[in-house]
Amino acid sequence: MRIAHFSALLISGLVGDQQRVLWVSDQDEIVPNNDRHIDACKLFGHVLGHYLNCDVGRCQFATTRGDDGSLVLEDLATLPDLSAGALAELVSWMAKAGCLASTSVLAPMSQDISMKARALVNWLADGRFTLKKLAFVIEHGPGDAVVLKRLRLFPEELTPEYDFRSDLEHYVRTGRV
């Protein structure tokens, strides 16, 4: 329920009228088998309906189990995990350097950050693509308050473009999503 509500809140804040939503999950505790996948779809659809203020064009909930052997769904599901790891490395460095105390600090990435994390953060920061990426830091505030800060990332170098739309359209056409 916690994941369904948090995900629905996030989607409702980002989705527009008639926009299509594709949620891809790996085969973890949330959807470990076909029965839980069906249950998760029903639950997620019900919860999402309470948060939306617009009509979504299409909402699909897929798992990596539906991959056709090309590993496109596996790759797509891996992006958030890799991105979270890179952001964790960056935010840890920022916290140690005192950069998270202010909301208006602009600092280059440290050379201490791994090359993999630097490449992923550059991709996250590159806003030229149709896939929009947002990064937030959630912190404990005074008392029981929660503080949400959006990280505004700027790329050190531009990322070569790869258009995933044809891969995803293939899954939608074949009904494997």
Legacy VTK file of the C-alpha trace (Angstrom):
# vtk DataFile Version 3.0
C-alpha trace
ASCII
DATASET POLYDATA
POINTS 177 float
0.000 0.000 0.000
2.821 2.393 0.845
4.412 1.886 -2.572
1.068 2.166 -4.364
0.208 5.451 -2.618
3.663 6.988 -3.033
3.789 5.951 -6.708
0.268 7.235 -7.372
1.091 10.562 -5.708
4.235 10.879 -7.809
2.472 9.977 -11.058
-0.480 12.280 -10.373
1.907 15.199 -9.991
3.704 14.477 -13.253
1.089 13.108 -15.661
-0.923 15.225 -18.083
-4.298 14.741 -19.739
-4.317 11.733 -22.129
-0.675 10.934 -21.314
0.288 7.266 -21.397
1.949 5.759 -18.323
4.116 2.638 -18.367
5.338 1.373 -14.992
7.942 -1.398 -15.213
8.898 -3.356 -12.107
11.425 -6.108 -11.700
10.309 -9.371 -10.149
10.779 -8.392 -6.521
8.586 -8.678 -3.429
5.936 -6.376 -4.918
5.193 -8.607 -7.919
7.039 -11.920 -7.434
4.590 -13.973 -9.540
1.589 -13.715 -11.893
-1.014 -13.729 -9.097
0.694 -10.864 -7.249
1.064 -9.003 -10.571
-2.709 -9.146 -11.103
-3.312 -8.041 -7.488
-0.785 -5.190 -7.853
-2.454 -3.991 -11.076
-5.870 -3.865 -9.407
-4.549 -2.170 -6.277
-2.421 0.338 -8.165
-5.272 1.210 -10.542
-7.659 1.741 -7.626
-5.224 3.899 -5.648
-4.121 5.893 -8.705
-7.751 6.710 -9.498
-8.039 8.563 -6.180
-5.034 10.777 -6.916
-5.544 11.726 -10.575
-7.094 15.027 -11.587
-7.050 14.242 -15.311
-7.854 11.403 -17.700
-4.805 9.240 -18.362
-4.639 7.947 -21.935
-3.395 4.514 -20.927
-1.830 3.083 -17.785
0.122 -0.164 -17.927
1.936 -2.039 -15.189
4.533 -4.459 -16.540
7.199 -6.676 -15.027
10.502 -7.782 -16.449
8.977 -11.270 -16.683
7.269 -10.037 -19.878
10.579 -9.342 -21.609
10.797 -10.960 -25.052
14.470 -11.874 -24.758
15.769 -8.514 -26.005
16.192 -7.380 -22.360
14.635 -3.971 -23.136
12.322 -4.220 -20.123
15.223 -5.386 -17.938
17.276 -2.403 -19.125
14.390 -0.023 -18.506
13.813 -1.386 -14.989
17.536 -1.118 -14.242
17.732 2.620 -14.957
16.106 3.717 -11.662
18.350 1.374 -9.661
21.518 2.644 -11.340
20.327 6.249 -11.095
19.516 5.881 -7.392
22.990 4.483 -6.741
24.650 7.341 -8.628
22.525 9.931 -6.833
23.282 8.310 -3.468
26.988 8.642 -4.209
26.564 12.278 -5.312
24.333 13.267 -2.377
26.686 11.601 0.117
29.524 13.696 -1.281
27.327 16.833 -1.225
26.359 16.213 2.407
30.007 15.794 3.433
30.943 18.960 1.516
28.089 20.928 3.133
26.344 21.553 -0.198
22.918 20.316 0.929
22.470 22.975 3.607
21.475 25.608 1.041
19.023 25.338 -1.825
21.028 27.593 -4.126
24.473 26.026 -4.178
26.036 25.342 -7.561
29.089 23.120 -7.300
30.908 20.880 -9.769
30.978 17.180 -9.053
33.976 16.030 -7.122
36.597 13.963 -8.899
36.146 11.527 -5.979
32.818 10.402 -7.483
33.177 7.243 -9.595
33.135 7.482 -13.387
29.972 5.355 -13.541
28.171 7.677 -11.135
29.429 10.750 -13.012
28.129 9.353 -16.320
24.721 8.552 -14.809
24.417 11.947 -13.101
25.302 13.638 -16.404
22.537 11.635 -18.089
20.078 12.594 -15.334
21.064 16.248 -15.700
20.749 16.301 -19.496
17.296 17.737 -20.206
17.344 17.447 -24.006
15.470 14.140 -24.147
11.784 13.239 -24.080
12.294 11.187 -20.905
12.149 13.718 -18.097
14.107 12.959 -14.958
13.650 14.584 -11.555
15.869 14.099 -8.515
14.800 14.903 -4.952
16.416 14.645 -1.544
14.087 13.789 1.330
15.414 14.827 4.736
14.188 14.904 8.318
13.286 18.433 9.330
12.673 20.002 12.714
10.477 17.834 14.912
8.711 15.285 12.725
8.766 17.454 9.594
9.932 16.139 6.254
11.932 18.416 3.947
11.832 17.782 0.199
14.529 19.393 -1.935
14.731 19.133 -5.702
18.251 18.654 -6.971
18.890 20.806 -10.007
21.599 18.951 -11.832
23.659 20.433 -14.647
25.541 18.132 -17.050
29.296 18.353 -17.301
29.011 16.882 -20.781
26.122 15.992 -23.072
24.907 12.393 -23.343
24.555 10.653 -26.724
20.860 10.180 -27.463
19.163 6.786 -27.605
15.485 6.766 -28.470
13.684 4.027 -26.500
10.288 4.847 -28.022
10.486 2.221 -30.788
11.449 -0.456 -28.249
8.550 0.442 -25.963
6.070 0.756 -28.844
7.010 -2.812 -29.848
5.992 -4.047 -26.372
2.744 -2.098 -26.487
1.877 -3.404 -30.007
2.595 -7.011 -29.111
0.673 -6.794 -25.834
3.671 -7.927 -23.791
3.305 -4.988 -21.393
LINES 1 178
177 0 1 2 3 4 5 6 7 8 9 10 11 12 13 14 15 16 17 18 19 20 21 22 23 24 25 26 27 28 29 30 31 32 33 34 35 36 37 38 39 40 41 42 43 44 45 46 47 48 49 50 51 52 53 54 55 56 57 58 59 60 61 62 63 64 65 66 67 68 69 70 71 72 73 74 75 76 77 78 79 80 81 82 83 84 85 86 87 88 89 90 91 92 93 94 95 96 97 98 99 100 101 102 103 104 105 106 107 108 109 110 111 112 113 114 115 116 117 118 119 120 121 122 123 124 125 126 127 128 129 130 131 132 133 134 135 136 137 138 139 140 141 142 143 144 145 146 147 148 149 150 151 152 153 154 155 156 157 158 159 160 161 162 163 164 165 166 167 168 169 170 171 172 173 174 175 176
